């Protein structure tokens, strides 16, 4: 396994663990909507994934004219 795959798997595992811990800790705060914080976390996670993918596709040649 190359280092990039290992780091990616660690990030996925930590993110999953964080969402699970967030859900278990926030159930008692909003009894009418126990998924409130989890939904917010997942929305920001999706925004971060899209932003990360977009930034990873930008090349130096695309940025150089605006420098």
Backbone torsions as a table, in degrees:
resi	resn	phi	psi	omega
1	UNK	NA	128.3	-179.6
2	UNK	-78.9	160.8	-175.8
3	UNK	-60.5	-34.6	-179.6
4	UNK	-65.1	-41.0	177.5
5	UNK	-66.0	-39.4	178.8
6	UNK	-63.8	-44.1	178.7
7	UNK	-64.8	-40.6	178.0
8	UNK	-62.3	-45.2	179.1
9	UNK	-64.1	-37.3	176.3
10	UNK	-64.3	-41.7	178.7
11	UNK	-64.6	-40.9	178.2
12	UNK	-65.4	-43.3	-180.0
13	UNK	-63.6	-43.8	179.5
14	UNK	-67.2	-37.6	177.5
15	UNK	-65.5	-44.0	178.3
16	UNK	-62.7	-45.1	177.8
17	UNK	-61.6	-40.1	178.7
18	UNK	-63.6	-40.9	178.7
19	UNK	-67.2	-38.8	178.4
20	UNK	-65.3	-45.1	178.7
21	UNK	-64.2	-40.6	178.2
22	UNK	-61.5	-42.8	179.0
23	UNK	-63.7	-46.2	-177.4
24	UNK	-68.1	-29.5	179.9
25	UNK	-83.4	-23.4	-173.9
26	UNK	-101.2	-1.2	-178.8
27	UNK	-61.6	-37.8	-175.7
28	UNK	-78.4	-16.1	-178.4
29	UNK	-74.7	-46.5	-178.6
30	UNK	-120.7	91.5	-177.9
31	UNK	-69.8	-26.7	178.6
32	UNK	-78.4	-21.5	178.4
33	UNK	-144.7	83.7	-176.3
34	UNK	-69.4	-13.5	-178.8
35	UNK	-96.5	11.5	-174.9
36	UNK	-57.1	-56.9	-177.3
37	UNK	-70.4	-33.8	179.5
38	UNK	-65.5	-43.0	178.2
39	UNK	-61.5	-43.9	178.6
40	UNK	-61.8	-42.3	-179.9
41	UNK	-64.1	-42.0	-179.2
42	UNK	-67.8	-37.5	177.0
43	UNK	-61.2	-46.7	179.4
44	UNK	-67.7	-32.1	175.7
45	UNK	-64.0	-43.6	177.8
46	UNK	-64.3	-40.0	176.5
47	UNK	-62.2	-41.8	179.7
48	UNK	-66.3	-38.0	178.5
49	UNK	-64.9	-44.2	179.1
50	UNK	-64.2	-44.0	179.5
51	UNK	-64.1	-42.3	178.8
52	UNK	-63.9	-41.8	178.2
53	UNK	-64.7	-41.8	179.9
54	UNK	-63.1	-45.7	-179.5
55	UNK	-67.0	-33.7	-179.8
56	UNK	-68.9	-20.3	-179.7
57	UNK	-90.4	-7.3	179.8
58	UNK	-81.2	128.9	179.9
59	UNK	-99.4	165.9	178.7
60	UNK	-64.8	-34.1	179.0
61	UNK	-66.1	-28.9	177.4
62	UNK	-74.2	-30.2	-177.3
63	UNK	-87.8	-31.5	-172.9
64	UNK	-53.3	-41.1	-179.1
65	UNK	-63.4	-27.4	-178.4
66	UNK	-90.3	-0.7	-179.4
67	UNK	-80.0	NA	NA
